[in-house]
Amino acid sequence: MTRFTLATVAALLVASAPALAQTGPAPFQAQTQAQPRPQLPEPGSEAWLRQRGESYSAAPDAEQDPAEVAVTEKLNSAIVANNDAAERAEAESAATHEAASARWREETARISTARAQWEADVAAANAARARYERDRAAWEADVAACRARGRVCLTEAPRY
């Protein structure tokens, strides 16, 4: 029973720790809030770059190593060539996609037209069948009425 009580108290303390931590200000917070924040340099400015140990100013031509400049130019031209090739490949891919999309739209339009024609044909066939069945039922009623009177009926059945 003692272990259970200790475990329960420990669980309650662990669960309530975040709530207790939020109830009041910590002693160090009052000190940091009273101190003014230092003004930071504007991002991208020279001071901001210097603070991060970065400098993007080029050295004068006399101080640059010609071999390093040649390697840099070679790398830059390779990057430009790769970018141009990627741009051409993307344009070709977009053109291929657009052509396939146009073919799909044409095929979809053709199929939709064929389906509409099929539906119209089915509707016409159903209407003709209903008309035939009405005419046949009327003919059968006429023949039955004629026979009921004891007469010989010479009418032909409807044909379609």
PEWO-V894835 format. One record per backbone hydrogen bond with DSSP energy under -0.5 kcal/mol. CO is the residue of the C=O (numbers start at 1). NH is the residue of the N-H. E is the energy in kcal/mol with one decimal. If there is no record, write none. Layout:
# PEWO-V894835
co,nh,e
CO,NH,E
CO,NH,E
This chain:
# PEWO-V894835
co,nh,e
1,5,-2.1
2,6,-2.5
3,7,-2.7
4,8,-2.4
5,9,-2.5
6,10,-2.5
7,11,-2.3
8,12,-2.4
9,13,-2.3
10,14,-2.3
11,15,-2.5
12,16,-2.2
13,17,-0.9
14,18,-0.5
16,20,-2.6
17,21,-2.2
18,22,-1.1
19,23,-0.6
20,23,-0.7
26,29,-0.9
26,30,-0.9
27,31,-0.7
28,32,-1.8
29,33,-2.0
30,34,-1.1
31,35,-0.9
42,45,-2.1
45,49,-2.4
46,50,-3.0
47,51,-2.3
48,52,-1.1
49,54,-3.0
50,53,-1.5
60,63,-1.3
60,64,-0.7
61,64,-0.8
64,66,-0.5
65,69,-2.4
66,70,-2.3
67,71,-2.4
68,72,-2.5
69,73,-2.6
70,74,-2.4
71,75,-2.7
72,76,-2.8
73,77,-2.6
74,78,-2.1
75,79,-2.4
76,80,-2.5
77,81,-2.5
78,82,-2.5
79,83,-2.7
80,84,-2.7
81,85,-2.6
82,86,-2.6
83,87,-2.4
84,88,-2.6
85,89,-2.7
86,90,-2.4
87,91,-2.3
88,92,-2.8
89,93,-2.5
90,94,-2.5
91,95,-2.4
92,96,-2.7
93,97,-2.6
94,98,-2.6
95,99,-2.5
96,100,-2.5
97,101,-2.7
98,102,-2.5
99,103,-2.5
100,104,-2.5
101,105,-2.6
102,106,-2.5
103,107,-2.8
104,108,-2.8
105,109,-2.4
106,110,-2.6
107,111,-2.8
108,112,-2.6
109,113,-2.4
110,114,-2.6
111,115,-2.7
112,116,-2.4
113,117,-2.5
114,118,-2.6
115,119,-2.9
116,120,-2.2
117,121,-2.6
118,122,-2.7
119,123,-2.5
120,124,-2.5
121,125,-2.6
122,126,-2.7
123,127,-2.3
124,128,-2.6
125,129,-2.5
126,130,-2.5
127,131,-2.5
128,132,-2.7
129,133,-2.9
130,134,-2.4
131,135,-2.7
132,136,-3.1
133,137,-2.4
134,138,-2.5
135,139,-2.5
136,140,-2.9
137,141,-2.1
138,142,-2.3
139,143,-2.9
140,144,-2.5
141,145,-2.3
142,146,-2.5
143,147,-2.6
144,148,-1.9
145,149,-1.1
146,149,-0.5
146,151,-1.9
147,150,-1.3
151,153,-0.5
